[in-house]
Amino acid sequence: MKAIVALALLGASPVWACDSVLIGDGTMRIESEHYVVSLRSRTGPIVVGEHFAIDIAACAKNDGTPPKLLRVDAYMPAHRHGMNYVPRMRSTAPGRWQADGLMFHMPGLWQFRVDLRANDVTERLTYNYQLD
């Protein structure tokens, strides 16, 4: 039921508060001085060797400039490599994106890397994700 409520809230308006960008079980939240970013799997639990998709919501803090572009990737710091696939990104609404075609091909610590671009400045936020 929570997931249905969260999805209804996502589509309600292009304006939202930074403290509730995405809600619900499994939401990964990253925060910097300028942005709040939430990521949530669209396809259920992330499983080794299976493609997955994520919803991404981002907003600026303190009346800053909202991101115009967003890119997501993943990296495995212990092995110094990323994914074997390049995700397909698409904007779904102001401040909302969907990434398809991600795959973690081995277990271990992965970092989601989210690059946000506004006013010709790019900022990278990372989220550590342990996949066993």
MARMI-380203 format. One record per atom (N, C-alpha, C, O, CB): x, y, z; residue in one letter. Coordinates in steps of 0.001 Angstrom, whole numbers, padded with zeros to 6 digits, always signed. Atoms other than C-alpha are relative to their C-alpha. Glycine has a CB too. Layout:
N
XYZa...
END
This chain:
132
+000816-001192+000000m+000000+000000+000000m+000860+001257+000000m+000537+002225-000689m-000928-000003+001195m-000892-001156-000038k+002858+002413+000810k+000533+000329-001389k+000630+001501-001753k+001162-000254+000961k-000541-000228+001342a+004280+001946-002702a-001033+000682-000887a-000681+001558-001677a+000450-001327-000635a+001046-000617+000805i+000945+002864-004279i-000162+001464+000381i-000301+002322-000491i-001329-000749+000170i+000097-001382-000459v+000703+005999-002144v+001190+000801-000498v+001021+001930-000959v-000084+000062+001534v-001204-000695+000459a+004302+006934-003017a-000093+000302-001488a+000254+001404-001912a+001256-000838+000295a+000118-000224+001436l+003636+006516-006733l-001044+001068-000300l-000864+001867-001218l-000358-001304-000716l+001004-001038+000196a+000515+008644-006477a+000580+001371+000324a+000302+002343-000378a-001237-000275+000868a-000626-001266-000360l+002513+011368-004752l+000990+000451-001055l+001110+001647-001318l+000694-000117+001341l-000983-000348+001018l+005195+011232-007432l-000650+000692-001185l-000074+001627-001741l+000739-001241-000466l+000631-000554+001177g+002748+012048-010185g-000893+001190+000282g-001463+001763-000647g-000783-001045-000674g+000954-001034-000358a+000763+014659-008284a+000383+001383-000487a-000492+002146-000898a-000167+000030+001466a-000395-001362+000323s+002822+017754-009061s+001487+000048-000278s+002241-000738+000297s-000368+000965+001136s-001434-000124+000228p+006197+018840-010448p+000706+000736+001127p+001929+000873+001082p+000253+000709-001304p-000604-000710-001125v+006790+020764-007189v-000124-000878+001231v-001199-001415+001497v-000673+001393+000230v+000019+000821-001196w+007722+018910-004007w+001028+000527+000980w+001918+001291+000607w+000270-001479-000338w-000953-000402-001034a+009581+019436-000756a+001212-000910-000051a+001088-002108-000306a-000650-000037+001405a-001229+000793+000051c+013184+018297-000617c+000032-001107+001029c+000720-002107+000823c+001190+000887+000193c-000053+001043-001022d+012559+016285+002519d-000902-001182-000326d-000957-002140+000444d-000385+000574+001340d+000851+001133+000382s+010102+014019+000690s+000072-000252-001499s-000956-000447-002148s-001458+000252+000422s-000172+000158+001445v+011558+013612-002809v-000591-001322-000469v-001444-001326-001357v+001486+000079-000380v+000621+001308+000228l+010769+009880-002945l-000169-000620+001379l+000678-000442+002254l+000871-000930-000970l+000218+000646-001281i+009309+007901-000098i-000277-001474-000239i-000586-001879-001360i-001165+000668+000774i+000340+001403+000111g+008802+004220+000604g+001183-000901+000292g+002326-000450+000372g-000535-000291-001366g-001033+000993-000276d+010729+001064+001329d+000995-000058-001144d+000616+000015-002313d-000623-001382+000234d-001032+000161+001005g+014030+000714-000480g+000495+001295-000614g+001308+001260-001538g-000499-000872-001065g-000458-001278+000550t+014520+004426-001160t+001411+000289+000494t+001697+000188+001687t-000963+001153+000394t-001375-000385-000312m+018175+005458-001278m+000071+001516-000104m-000296+002084-001133m+001043-000697-000965m-000014-001460-000045r+018722+009087-000297r+001437+000499+000095r+002229+000013+000903r-000837+000522+001192r-001316-000631+000002i+021797+011203-001050i-000230+001496+000187i-001140+002074-000407i+000800-000306-001334i+000166-001419-000252e+022230+014730+000213e+001354+000693-000045e+002348+000181+000471e-000688+000238+001354e-001204-000825+000021s+024811+017419-000478s-000388+001395+000467s-001519+001623+000897s+000652+000037-001431s+000295-001379-000377e+025050+021102+000282e-001068+000605-000912e-001844+001461-000486e+001275+000847-000048e+000885-000617+000984h+023062+021873-002876h-001225-000815-000384h-002221-000246-000831h+000766+000288-001211h+001067+000849+000524y+020818+018878-003622y-000425-001088+000973y+000316-001475+001877y+000438-000629-001290y+000506+001229-000597v+018667+016080-002269v-000400-000892-001173v-001159-000478-002050v-001222+000268+000997v+000288+000950+001072v+018496+013012-004520v-000496-001293+000633v+000071-001777+001613v+001262-000256-000893v+000510+001297-000434s+016437+009877-004017s-000042-000940-001188s-000404-000549-002298s-001401+000135+000642s+000024+001040+001021l+016748+006647-005974l-000812-001166+000549l-000738-001479+001737l+001453-000452-000401l+000766+001175-000418r+014405+003676-005866r-000133-000951-001177r-000449-000538-002293r-001400+000404+000541r+000119+001011+001045s+014396+000451-007828s-001443-000078-000494s-002388-000105+000295s+000470-001376+000518s+001314+000167+000626r+011497+000170-010260r-000347-001474-000155r-001510-001828-000350r-000036+000695-001368r+000172+001399+000392t+011980-003550-010722t+000150-000965+001175t+000407-002151+000965t+001000-000356-001077t-000124+000860-001170g+012100-004895-007160g+001427-000030+000506g+002231+000839+000169g-000467-001408-000322g-001350+000076-000574p+015193-006000-005271p+001064-000102-001097p+000848-000730-002134p+000109-001208+000952p-001126+000082+000933i+018529-005558-007053i+000679-001345+000216i+001038-001696+001340i+001015+001192+000203i-000547+001357-000050v+019927-009010-007874v+001233-000054-000895v+001244+000519-001984v-001064-001062-000446v-001229+000158+000789v+023433-009919-009089v-000334-000599-001360v-001051-001597-001447v+001030-000893+000746v+000136+000528+001344g+023487-010431-012857g-001339+000230-000669g-001588-000328-001738g+000261-001420+000029g+001301-000289+000608e+019966-009098-013533e-000138+001495-000239e+000203+002304+000624e-001153-000511+000894e+000236-001406+000294h+019085-005832-015252h-001042+000561+000959h-001956-000144+001386h-000452+000184-001462h+000992-000682-000821f+017204-003315-013143f-000139+001442-000470f+000693+001952-001221f+000387-000054+001497f+000277-001395+000337a+015729+000160-013495a-000248+000764+001294a-000709+000193+002282a-001225+000122-000970a+000236-000816-001188i+015552+003029-011025i-000718+001291-000368i-000530+001846-001450i+001324+000314+000709i+000578-001337+000054d+013430+006113-010518d+000917+000905+000795d+001441+000512+001837d-001473+000032+000559d-000874-000961-000664i+015412+009187-009552i-000764+001312+000112i-001382+001767-000851i+001354+000189-000778i+000582-001326-000210a+014115+012423-008057a+001086+000870+000605a+001824+000426+001484a-001278-000056+000925a-001023-000916-000506a+016324+015454-007416a-000587+001392+000135a-001359+001842-000712a+001237+000022-000929a+000416-001388-000148c+015694+018901-006068c+001121+000794+000646c+001983+000251+001337c-001297+000106+000835c-000988-000910-000557a+017764+021897-005112a-000417+000393+001413a-001604+000494+001725a+000166+001254-000895a+000247-000449-001362k+018094+022956-001501k+000151+001523+000068k+000810+002133-000775k+000968-000697+000996k-000162-001425-000303n+017795+026493-000129n-000286+000889-001206n+000453+001839-001466n+001405+000266+000502n+000396-000786+001177d+016052+027869-003246d+001083+000067-001065d+001161+001047-001806d-000368+001400+000419d-001034+000063+001031g+019010+026841-005429g-000587-000343-001350g-001792-000560-001481g+001063-001016+000373g+000420+000320+001358t+018852+026130-009126t-000237-001505-000133t+000664-002293+000153t+001056+000476-001024t+000258+001436+000188p+017172+022781-009871p+000897-000567-001091p+001264+000146-002025p-001483-000246-000353p-000826+000606+001046p+019250+020338-011900p-000769-000091-001311p-001949-000441-001336p+000477-001394+000431p+000597+000098+001337k+018569+020467-015626k+000320-001337-000637k-000474-001864-001415k+000491+001138-000898k-000438+001290+000527l+020483+017292-016467l+000429-000883+001155l+000916-000401+002178l+001157+000171-001021l-000411+000964-001006l+021136+014149-014484l+000504-001236-000719l-000055-001669-001727l-001168-000347+000973l-000568+001232+000541r+023279+011126-015201r+000281-000920+001175r+000727-000454+002224r+001306+000275-000840r-000289+000964-001058v+023598+007949-013118v+000884-001106-000568v+000739-001515-001720v-001315-000590+000597v-000883+001109+000345d+026266+005272-013205d+000311-000722+001301d-000099-000270+002370d+001319+000492-000730d-000397+000717-001206a+027681+002735-010770a+001437-000473-000154a+001900-000766-001257a-000947-001197+000277a-001429+000303-000031y+031233+001893-009777y+000271-000905+001188y-000368-000781+002233y+000859+001301+000082y-000397+000905-001055m+032851-000827-007698m+001409+000398+000462m+002395+000007-000162m-000047-001488-000486m-001298-000545-000399p+035659+000895-005744p+001070-001061+000293p+002231-000864-000068p-000182+000855+001210p-000992+001020-000352a+037367-002283-004466a+000637-000632-001235a+001788-001066-001193a-000645-001083+000854a-000497+000621+001230h+037754-003585-008023h+000394+001021-001062h+000945+000667-002105h-001046-000930-000563h-000329-001110+000909r+038191-000192-009719r-000613-000175-001395r+000047+000024-002415r+001512+000132-000125r+000715+000086+001272h+035577-000831-012396h-001458+000350+000213h-001976+000328+001330h+000133-001409-000620h+001419-000311-000028g+032063+000151-013257g-000820-001151-000536g-000375-002298-000575g-000284+001257-000796g+000887+001009+000573m+029161-001677-014775m+000435-000309-001427m+001166+000462-002049m-001474+000476+000031m-000274+000380+001381n+029412-003496-018084n-001026+000589-000964n-000934+000380-002174n+000022-001514-000131n+001077-000562+000812y+026327-001605-019325y-000126+001490+000281y+000142+001949+001391y-001340-000723+000281y+000265-001426-000163v+025529+002053-019890v-001508+000163+000151v-002260-000227-000742v+000556+000842-001217v+001448-000152-000176p+022119+002941-018445p-000598+000992-000995p+000060+001939-001424p-000309+000451+001422p+000753-000925+000847r+019521+004620-020639r-000775+000941+000926r-001530+000493+001789r-000972-000772-000986r+000627-001005-000860m+018311+007852-019040m-001126+000692-000755m-001044+000914-001963m+001042+001036+000491m+001030-000850+000584r+015106+009728-019643r-000649+000826+001105r-000867+000358+002223r-001063-000848-000755r+000698-000897-000921s+013466+012674-017970s-001484-000341-000049s-002049-000506-001131s+000249+001511-000366s+001420+000340-000044t+009928+011885-016809t-000864+001176+000447t-002074+001171+000224t-000220-001178+000927t+000681-001213-000475a+008989+015277-015261a+001099+000926+000514a+002244+000496+000646a-001088-000320+001137a-001035-000869-000572p+010806+018312-013888p+000553-000604+001296p-000194-000888+002232p-000568+001417+000269p-000641+000577-001176g+013315+016942-011383g-000133-001503+000141g+000243-002060+001173g-000546+000629+001198g+000220+001456-000053r+012433+013310-012209r+000632-000664-001214r+000536-000174-002339r-001516-000332+000066r-000624+000766+001070w+014338+010747-014231w-000232-001479+000241w-000577-001917+001338w+001509+000307-000098w+000040+001450-000077q+014271+007066-014989q+001255-000521-000691q+001606-000071-001781q-001309-000583-000656q-001177+000651+000585a+017366+004954-015629a-000330-001476-000181a-000754-002147+000759a+001280+000192+000901a+000263+001402+000327d+016973+001576-017357d+001299-000657-000450d+002214+000014-000928d-001095-000125-001104d-001124+000752+000530g+019464-001139-018181g+001220-000046+000900g+002322-000312+000420g+000387+000564-001291g-001112+000150-000927l+021631-001083-015061l+000149-001475+000350l-000830-002221+000359l-000215+000859+001280l-000230+001369-000464m+023246-004345-013958m+001271-000046+000835m+002329+000410+000401m+000096-000985-001196m-001164+000278-000836f+025567-005225-011084f+000385-001451-000272f-000315-002373+000146f-000298+000255+001544f-000359+001333+000477h+027416-008204-012527h+000744-000842+001034h+001075-001997+000766h+000839+000120-001234h-000633+000779-001063m+029061-009258-009246m-000396+000569+001355m-000743+001746+001456m+001541-000005-000160m+000338-000505-001330p+028378-009018-005505p+001124+000877+000543p+002254+000836+000056p-000279-001167+000966p-000984-000853-000665g+030158-006501-003288g-000531+001404+000174g-001722+001658-000008g+001304+000032-000786g+000369-001394-000205l+030151-002790-002554l+000014+000753-001322l+001040+000837-001997l+000947+000667+001005l+000154-000833+001189w+028865-000663-005419w-000295+001419+000446w-000869+001631+001515w-001127-000540-000932w+000347-001397-000232q+028611+003125-005553q-000884+000486-001141q-000479+000471-002303q+001276+000882+000127q+000784-000737+000983f+025729+004779-007333f+000636+001376-000099f+000878+002017+000923f-001534+000084+000398f-000557-001323+000227r+027193+007940-008860r-001019+000804-000793r-001385+000447-001913r+001373-000077-000747r+001014-000846+000626v+024715+010671-009680v+000639+001353-000299v+001064+002060+000614v-001269+000159+000920v-000517-001296+000428d+025937+013672-011681d-001174+000909-000331d-002023+000572-001156d+000953-000148-001224d+001051-000991+000203l+023675+016731-011561l+000616+001228-000645l+001707+001655-000266l-000704+000366+001341l-000536-001182+000696r+024130+019707-013873r-001017+001134+000017r-002174+000962-000367r+000383-000350-001458r+000804-001229+000012a+022771+023236-013413a+000956+001173-000104a+002028+001166+000500a-000908+000119+001284a-000821-001218+000153n+024161+026629-014434n+001434-000314-000415n+002370+000295+000103n+000014+000792+001306n-001325+000374+000504d+027109+024998-016281d+000931-000553+001079d+002151-000536+000913d+000647+001193-000646d-000787+000610-001073v+028263+023348-013034v-000541-001410+000233v-001751-001612+000335v-000060+000860+001322v+000390+001380-000271t+028249+019581-012447t+000444-000374+001403t+001567-000081+001813t+000609-000970-001046t-000303+000486-001348e+028105+018072-008968e-000273-001496+000038e-001289-001956-000485e-000845+000753+001087e+000164+001454-000110r+028566+014361-008206r-000357-000364+001435r+000293+000082+002381r+001294-000744-000445r+000389+000566-001279l+026788+012624-005343l+000144-001504-000106l-000114-002078-001164l-001454+000408+000396l-000155+001468+000026t+027496+009003-004391t-000793-000636+001135t-001003-000040+002192t+001497-000400+000107t+000712+000800-000991y+025565+006347-002522y+000603-001397+000000y+000631-002057-001038y-001537-000048-000298y-000565+001336-000132n+027214+003159-001247n-001113-001028+000142n-002020-000876+000960n+000955-000071+001205n+001012+001043+000019y+025175+000041-001935y+000677-001359+000076y+001416-001740-000832y-000880+000106-001265y-000600+001323-000188q+026204-003365-000602q-000923-001060-000604q-002081-001182-000205q+000257-000290+001515q+000761+001061+000655l+025035-006241-002816l+000660-001325+000322l+001796-001578-000079l-000085+000223-001540l-000546+001314-000388d+025521-009727-001379d-000566-001101-000845d-000217-002266-000655d-000280-000292+001462d
END
